[in-house]
Amino acid sequence: MPLLSLTMRGAELEDGVCNINLEKSYKFTELKLLHVYHNIDSSHLTSNSKNDSTNAVLLFIKLGGLVENHKQIENYAGNFETYVAHTQQNIYDKDDFQIGASVSTDNANSTSSGVTTTRFEPDVKFHNLIPIGSSRHGGSDIISRDVFKTLHKGSILDFNGELRFELHFLDSLAELTQMRGSTGGFVTDSKQKDRFVSFITLLFEYEEA
């Protein structure tokens, strides 16, 4: 199978969203993320939490325009114990509710048919993020992670070659935070901190129609 390698560097990562325009579009019938290589160092973090730079952090990537629109990656973060009411346009039967969800019996929120349009769900956030392991912390090694994650298989996935890459991390409060210039974490000049410029490389394997 052919391989596709993408590398984002320094100031490109600092922008928060790295827009990558490949030389052509693809019609993927199979797409796997095989490996991730990077030198992202959490000791360079300067975000609001003073503790963010004291330990390694868990890193996540978002591949906008590639997998998020097809829901190959779904993850949730938040308070699964606290329920919040969300008004829905659709009317749901009991079997349509996810495990843990419940229906309000408040008549004020009910339709004329007696079925409520208010749905109670955990207070969670939905993300299309892929966890890729930890950062390094104050070291000089290159982090190498084997992922072997199948992102797509079967039908044709039309990819126009425009990728919006984002890097996120779990901060010291275990909150997902997007890495950007304001959070720090990146070296953009080889003379800065006497370190190599920050980079992350993704290696994909694919088949085309």
Secondary structure, 3 states (H helix, E strand, C coil): CCEEEEEEEHHHHHCCEEEEECCCCEEEEEEEEEEEEECCEHHHECCCCCCHHHCCCEEEEEEECCCHHHCCCCEEEEEEEEEEEEECCCCCCHHHCCCCCEECCCHHHECCCCCECEEEEEEEEEECCEEEEECECCCCCCEEEEEEEEEEEEEEEEECCEEEEEEEEECCCCCEEECCCCCECCCCCCCHHHCCCCEEEEEEEEEEC
